[in-house]
């Protein structure tokens, strides 16, 4: 399950880096009370513990 990130899930500027397993995009914001980060993926603002979890939440949102 390592790095199961589809290229459509990441910002175009970091697609190549993510596909080469070099980098995941940093959180746009961090909630200091919960420690969760916010990523905007495909127009959805998603709060999660890490980028991979945010991608899983995106999948649940799109399949709801």
Secondary structure by P-SEA (a helix, b strand, c coil): ccccccccccccccaaaaaacccccccccccccccbbbbbccccccccccaaaaaaaaaaaaac
